[in-house]
């Protein structure tokens, strides 16, 4: 499960950078904190507690 979380984080980071956003920008767009974005990008989130993943995928246009 850790590998899956790490892959999600890598994809999210690539998408964020492609959009020219900082972690703070993405956090504001999602209504969360920069710390959460940082933790998620490092793959350190529990996949059963990722209610922001759907909005994240929609915002960054990734799956």
C-alpha positions in Angstrom: 0.0 0.0 0.0 2.9 2.3 0.6 4.1 1.9 -3.0 0.6 2.9 -4.2 0.6 6.0 -2.0 4.1 7.0 -3.2 2.9 6.6 -6.9 -0.1 8.8 -6.2 2.2 11.4 -4.6 4.6 11.3 -7.6 1.7 11.8 -10.1 0.2 14.6 -8.0 3.5 16.4 -7.8 4.1 16.1 -11.6 0.6 17.4 -12.3 1.1 20.3 -9.9 4.4 21.3 -11.4 2.9 21.0 -14.9 0.3 23.5 -13.9 2.9 25.8 -12.5 1.5 25.6 -9.0 3.3 25.7 -5.7 2.2 23.4 -2.9 0.6 26.4 -1.2 -1.4 27.1 -4.4 -2.7 23.6 -4.7 -3.5 23.5 -1.0 -5.6 26.7 -1.3 -7.4 25.3 -4.4 -8.2 22.1 -2.4 -9.1 23.8 0.9 -6.3 22.1 2.8 -2.8 22.9 4.0 0.5 23.1 2.3 1.7 20.5 4.9 -1.0 18.0 3.7 0.1 18.5 0.1 3.7 17.9 1.0 2.9 14.8 3.0 0.7 13.5 0.2 3.4 14.1 -2.4 5.9 12.1 -0.3 3.5 9.2 -0.2 3.0 9.5 3.5 -0.8 9.4 3.6 -3.1 6.6 4.6 -5.0 5.6 1.5 -8.2 5.0 3.5 -8.0 8.7 4.7 -7.6 10.5 1.4 -10.9 12.3 0.9 -9.1 15.0 -1.0 -7.9 12.6 -3.7 -11.0 13.0 -5.9 -10.9 16.8 -5.9 -7.1 16.6 -6.4 -7.5 14.4 -9.5 -10.2 16.7 -10.8 -8.2 19.8 -10.2 -5.0 18.5 -11.7 -6.8 16.5 -14.4 -5.0 13.3 -13.5 -6.1 9.8 -12.6 
